[in-house]
Amino acid sequence: MIKTFKTLGFVALACFSASAFLSAPFALAQGELLKRKTVEETILENLNKARPDINFGQPRPSMIKGLYQVQVPGGPVLYVTPEGDKFIAGEIFGIDSTGFAKIEDPYVIEERKKALAGLDSKNSINFKPKGKTKAVVYVFTDIDCGYCRKLHSQMHAYEEGGQQKPGYNDLGIEIRYLAYPRAGIPSPSADKLISTWCAKDKQDAMTKLKSDQSVPSATCDNPVAAQFQLGGQLGINGTPALFLPDGKVMPGYLPPEDLAKTLGI
């Protein structure tokens, strides 16, 4: 009986030793897998090493198979290799029998819609139609930008080429301004925007400043810095930038009737 127990003990010890020996490489492999970087981590690490001064967006698979997409705040979209050693900066165009057409990434469009849906209209400076609002367009604006001023001058009926034309509000388009000082923060442009958002009559202050009139300097708890940061995250690098209800963006000025046509109203 004793011999049997000793034999069983030896066999158990042998089995334990074999099991431990066989599991060691497996445990090592698991450790290596846990330490292995994801493609996204590799890309972000390489970009940050190359340009630590830029706060790159999170990498994600792009519409071009094999490349990853990274948004540069206030700059272009980068299409990066999985190794994070090369990138292309630019826009994606589709090719078909009718020619070339710019393609908007559905993911980016949804992210824009979510970002704008989360905004409180109390934090934007709104110019509403007197009648029914047919569409709401968010406009990232700068006080000193020439085309921003032109857009604002056409909020209501205006004259062009000897003709009286309807403005944005006349066509049922509500314009909601968001701040985007192109010179950054701090800057004189940012100070003007802060004074606008801190004015008792924000609409009046916006109109005066965009027509080269002065308004009292003012400071308060304001959303200018947060909106500037949001604009950068959404890829804004110029003003005006018009964000449509469907999540698409129109970079630059668009005449009222052309915008109405784009909106389908």
Disulfide bonds with the S-S distance in Angstrom:
Cys198-Cys220 1.98
